[in-house]
Amino acid sequence: MAVPMDAVSQQAKVPSPSHPALPPEAPLAMPVQDLHAAPDMQGRAHTPATSPRSIVLRRLAVIGSALLLTAYGAWRTHKVMDAAGISTLGVIMLVLFIALFMWIALAFTSAVAGFCSLVAHGGLGLGISRTGPLPVLSRRTALLLPTYNEPPHRVMAGLKAIYTSLLETGQIAAFDLFILSDTTNPDVWVEEEAAFLALRAQTGGYDRIFYRRRHNNVERKAGNVGDWVRRFGGAYDHMVTLDADSVMSGATLVRMAAAMERNPGVGLIQTLPVIVGGTTLFARMQQFAGRVYGPIIAFGIAWWHGSEGNYWGHNAIIRTRAFASQAGLPHVPGKPPFGGHILSHDFVEAALMRRGGWAIHMIPALDGSYEESPPSLTDVAIRDRRWCQGNLQHVKVLPTKGLHWISRMHMVIGIGAYVTSPLWLVFLLTGILISLQAHFQRPEYFGDTRLLYPHWPHVDPVQAKYVFIGTMIILLAPKLLAYIALLFDGEARRGCGGALRAGLSILAETLIGGLIAPIAMLIQTSGVISILTGHDSGWNTQRRDDGGIPLWDIIRQYGRFTVFGILLGAGAWVVSSSLFFWMTPVLLGLVFSIPLVAFTSSRSVGLDFRKAGLLLVPEETHPPEVLTKVAQALECEESPSLPHDALRALRADTALSQAHLAMLPPERRPGDPINADQLVGLVKLAEAPSLAEADTALTPKEKAAVLATRKGVDTILRLPD
């Protein structure tokens, strides 16, 4: 139930000198790094003390095996093409095959390493234990939740669960929570403030839960976190970065903070967030894949990355001073999309910290870390467009002086995650062109040399079959290994519905995922082309609810993929019926892209799969306590029942308007930059005869700007309805 406005006014204390919205500032210098100069190691060794002693052998085993597999695959492919003679298209296809096969070979060898580590109960280290008494903390940790136009009630529900879970550990005194808002929507901003006040009232965390909204949100999330470090970082030894959909248990947070205290050379510990809360078929597929396949991938990379791990931007704990001294990001030269501030900042921040001598570790066996998945392929495409631009920007970061070679490898793999899509498309089209060439070009049976018997140019079908089977084995083996590992884990196996249902779920996810793959290939290819032609991605709010997508929108967005699939299929049929049937998996996904996207975006279909016991994960069959707390907070609506419009919400609740005024930034002083939206908005407010007309006249930017001034708020409170 919604809390009545008068009750909220009594419960929610207005930020005051005794309970301010922010703690006293504790500035910490965070210099911008010079990527062309050697890092300041400050006496730290190049090899961290926590680096595994066998790390060289581990990397030789994983990377060396991948190179050997690639060499063997290249030789077999050469045998396939050699029977048809050397041609330009054949050479192009062989080069593309080597590049693409190397990608899947490394994933395979890393997964094998992960499987061995998983079944051997590895994946911890740094003195971390999943069980036993919680260690006692002596240092302070800040939990940072950056938010950008997210639904406030959803964000506060996650924070409430985290705070309550920390309370139960008995070590809440070691933690403070910061809501770092970059919200630009004025209505969401005021709703955030009301939800923040309600959260404090519900938890009693007046001295532990803080809120800050940036009024100039430069450099997106990296700038948001950087602003906190420069203003408050000096008071905290560690910081935990969260996303708006992140949830972490109190016990996990305590164990991570204790590991940082025990290992002073460690700069960052990354957990493996488990995807939860999916209801659409697409989200449930992502959730199942992450839960079942994710561990062997994460255990594998943790095993051979060692102290040169990576950072995924959330659900990780960071040593604040290490971050401040090494991770101040410069702008890369040029204009967006390749220049400007770095979008995919997390990879770069980890690389710069490791460059400065700090160890970066991933601890995949530590549970209690959760996140959510976008509900549809369309939502993933929006997010991927931004990630694609950020990863391609890393081309300009790769030459940074002093980077560890594994850090460079992280960036190359990140770039490859998107570049491989257009390469697969070119590989596919090259194969069609080779078939066309064989179909229409008259072969030379004898050439310039006198021979007793003619040379019959052809593609060796037996060798081609072996290459195809081998490639499929390398591609699908990680899923088989993940299933075997699941069978060894009784709790996880039962949580996934048992061995039979888990096997059927893997089969369903593989088949549907295989149909989606060519659509994703074209989406990523179009994203790469868009970036190369100079189009910036912008900054879009991530949709997290499971609301369906209108059919017309799906037709409009995916109709071109259907047309492309029909044309591709027609061309393949004209060349050869065998070529057409060989391409059937790709063609089916493209031709049926519209119904496929509609089907996977459906909440009802996702729930039908759940009722059938398919695509289950342990976190929904036996929910962890912290996730139960989130569900209870979402169901129990305790936010104030205020108007959704910011102007009317401030007028409806005196305590909220007073709190809003108390949290405003200092007034502009002479010489400060002039905010044109604010000036125009104040004039419109002064001329408006009523609140309704003022609301109509103000643009969203002007509305946000006037709400950031005491004069504007006072005018709003005085205007008649």
C-alpha positions, 0 to 999 in steps of 0.5 A: 500500500502507498503511504499517505502523504501526511504520514510520509511528511512525519516519517521522512526526516528532512535533511538537516545538520544532524541528518544531511543528505550527504556526509562531510566531504573528504576530497581525494585527488584523482589525476587524469592519466597520461596514456603516453607516459610510464605509470607511477608504480609508487614502489609496487612490484610489477608482479603482484604478490597474489599472482599464482605461481603457475600462471605462465604454465596456465596461460601457455596451456590455454593460449597455446592449445588454442593456437594449435587447434587453430593451426590444425583447423587452418590446415584442414580448411586449406585441404578443402580449398586446395582441391579447387585450386588457389584463388583470391576468394579462397585465400580470403575465406581461409584468412577469415576462417583462421581469425574466426576459428581462433576466437572460438578455439580460445573460448573452448580451451578456456572453458576446458580450464574452467571445467577442471577448476569448477569440478576441483572446487577452485575459483576462490583464493585471496583467503575468501571462504564461502562458508564459516563465520564472517570476518570482522571488518576494520575498514570502511566501504562505500556502496555506490549505486549510479542511476540514470532515469531508472524507476526509483521504487525498483532501485530503492527495493534493491538497496533496501534488501542490501541494507537489511542484509548488511544489518543482519551481518552485524557489520553495518557500521563498516558500510555506507550507501550512496545513491549517485543520480545522473537523472535528467528527467525532472519528474524521476528526479523528484520521485527519486528524492521522495523514494530516498527519504522513504528508504531512510525512514523505513530502514532508519539509515539516516547516517548510512544512506546518502543521495547526490544528484549531479546537475552537470552529468559529464562523462556518464557513469565514469564521471559520476563515480569519479565525482564521488571519488574526488568529493568523498573518496578520502573517507573510504578504503573501498568502494563497491560499484553497483548497477541499478539492477544489482543486488548483493548479499551482506555476507558476500560484501563482508567477505569481499571487504575482508579480502581487501583488508587481508591483501593490501596489493589487490586493487579490485575483486570482481564477482560473477553476477548471476542473472535473475528475475527474467520473465520473458522467454528471451530473459529466461534464456539469458538467465539460464545460459548465464547460470549454467554456462557462465560458471565454466567461462568465469572459472576458466578466465579466472584460472588463467587471467590470475592477477590480471583480471578484468572489471565488468563495471559493477558488483565489484569491490575496488580499493579507493586510493588505487582507483583514484591514483591510477584510473582517472580517464583522459578523453581520447583524441578525436570526435565521437564515436571514436573520440571523446570520453571513454564509454566502456570505462571498466576495461580501461580502469582495470587495465590502468590499475594493473598498469600501476602495479595493483592486482585485479582478481576475479572470484567466480566461486563467491556467490551472493551477487546478482543482476538482471537481463534485458527482456528482449533482443531489441533491448539488448541491441540498444545496450549493445550499440553503446557497448560496441562503440565503447569497445571499438574506442579501445583501439585508441587505448591499446597503445597505452604505455606500460599496459600488461599484455593480458590487459591489452588482450582483454581489449582486443577480445572486447573489440573482437566481440563485435568485429567478429559479427561483420567477419562472419557475414563476410565469411558467409558471403565469400562462401556464396561467391566461391560457389557462384564462381564454381557455378559460372566460371569455366574451369581450366582442366589442363592449364598451360602444362601438358598433362596426361590426365585433366585436373578437376577443380572441386571443393573436397566434400569429405574434408569440408564435412570434417571441418564443419563437424570439428568446428561444431564440436569446438563451438558446442563443447563448452555447453556439454562441459557445463552440463556435465559440471551441473550433474556433479553439483546436486544442489544446482542440478535440482535447482535447474529442474533435474538432469532431464529438464536441465538437458532439455533446457540446454537443447531448447536454449541452443536451438532458439539461440542458434536461430537468434544468432544470425539476427544478432550478427546483422544487428552487431554488423549494422552497429559497427557500420554505424560507428565507422560512419561516425554515428554516436550512440547517445545515452539511453535508459535501459528498459528493465521491465517485461512489457511487450513490444508492439508487433508493428515496432517489431515489423519495422525494426526486423523487416529488413532482416526478413527481406535480406534472408529471403534474398540470400536464400534465393541466391543460394538456391539459384547457385546450388540446392546443397548450398541452400540446405547448408545455409538453412539454419542462418536462413531460418533465423533471418526469414522468421526474425519477426515472429522469432523476436515476438515469440522470445519477447513474450512474458506469457511464453517465458512463464509457460516454459517455467511452468513446464520446468524448462530454463529453470535456475536455482535462484528461482526454485530456491531463492536466496534470502536477499532476493526474497527481500527484494521481492518483498520490497517490490510487492510492498509499495511504501513509497509516498503516493505523490503526483508523478509530475515533479511540480505538483509533487513538490507542492503536495508534500511540504517535507519533500519540498523542504528536502528538495531545497536542502539538497540543491547545489549552491547558488550560481556566483558571478563568473560561473557558467551561465545555464541558458535553460535555467534563465529561459525557464525562470522567465517562463515561470515568472510569466506563467499565470498558473502552474498548469501553464508553466508546466506546459511552457517548460521543456524537460531541460528547462523544468530540470534547470529551474527545479535546481534553483531556490528561486524556481522552486519558490515560484512553483510553490507560490503559483496558483493551480 
